[in-house]
Amino acid sequence: MRYGYWLPIFGGWLRNVEDEGMPSTFEYAKNVIQQGEQLGFDTTLIAELYLNDIKGPEHDSLEAWTTAAGLAAVTETTEIMAAVRPNFHNPAITAKMASNIDHISGGRFTLNVVSAWWEEEAKQYGGAFTAHDERYDRTDEFLEIVKGLWAEENETYSYKGQFYEIEDTHLHPKPVQKPNPKLYAGGESPRGKQTIVDHCDAYVMHGGTVEEVKTKIDDMKRRREEAGKPPFQSFGMAAYVICRDTEQEAYDELNRITQVKESSAYAGYQDFTNKSQLEQQVKLLDYSVSNRGLRPELIGTPDQIADRILEFEEAGVDLLLLQCSPQLEEMERFSKQVMTLVEERRINKKELQT
């Protein structure tokens, strides 16, 4: 299991808690990622939204790609995974920017490809927003161009499609990573899964139960094999962690953060549930934290959470993308109290099996 976390670019993860003590500033983000390296975390995911989806559109939030470039220069080991949404980006310029950040980071930059879901944000920021399947048609072309420009054997690259056209385009230097920076993506619709199988290297999921996640992983493995593609390099999952000394303390915290309050923090709820094709119904309580993070139930004592993580590991998850609040304090608690337990129990289990 690799451990990652969502970078807190929105001022926190709790839609029902106004101030989590996690300011939407570059300085706080830099502190989190540098401390995360010391604590043993491997990856950070930087969401790309131009409006604040957690605290409400009128609140501050950081832009993903400039933040990624800045953090690439002040870190040493963290995989920096920036989300990219084709409806807001020119693919050739995106390929150039990604290659440059890959060089800044020394080969640690990866992408999380997202085909967008928030119509109001697209209106405000001039992004193309079309029917669900057409958004994936655009993503297919976008990724073909990006990977074509990155390919070492292509001195120049041309493409003419429905959405994009480029001619004899030079991209130098190529990325550090060969054949390309890893492309993560998540999707639950049949059309979205097809794009991921065809173009991406790893699959990431919203939070789910062990059974839900195992079903998704087995399905994507089968689709990839049927397509004649090599196995996915990674299966990641979002999860919100509440670790406390006692189970009662953990569930008291859960009750506190899920007391739904009417506010602009829920501005994107209708678009998220109605303009995406989700496999599980999302209720307001699920939406209290981001990315269905409560469904994995990483809630309880360190022992309970460690056992749960090993269940997800057995189901095929090899990357946890965690959210917690307040971020720094809870990342430290998780590192010191949970990570070591997971390793100890994995070793003990292997010894028992032999």
Secondary structure, DSSP 8 states (H G I E B T S, - for coil): -EEEEE--TTS-SBTT-S--S--SSHHHHHHHHHHHHHHT--EEEE---SS-TTT-TTS----HHHHHHHHHTT-SS-EEEEEE-GGG--HHHHHHHHHHHHHHHTS-EEEEE-----HHHHHHHT-----HHHHHHHHHHHHHHHHHHH-TT-SEEEEE-SS-EEEEEE--S--SSSS---EEE---SHHHHHHHHHH-SEEEE----HHHHHHHHHHHHHHHHHTT----SEEEEEEEEEE-SSHHHHHHHHHHHT----SGGGTTHHHHHHSS--SS---TTGGGBGGGTTTT-EEE-HHHHHHHHHHHHHHT--EEEEE-SSHHHHHHHHIIIIIHHHHHHHHHHHHHH-
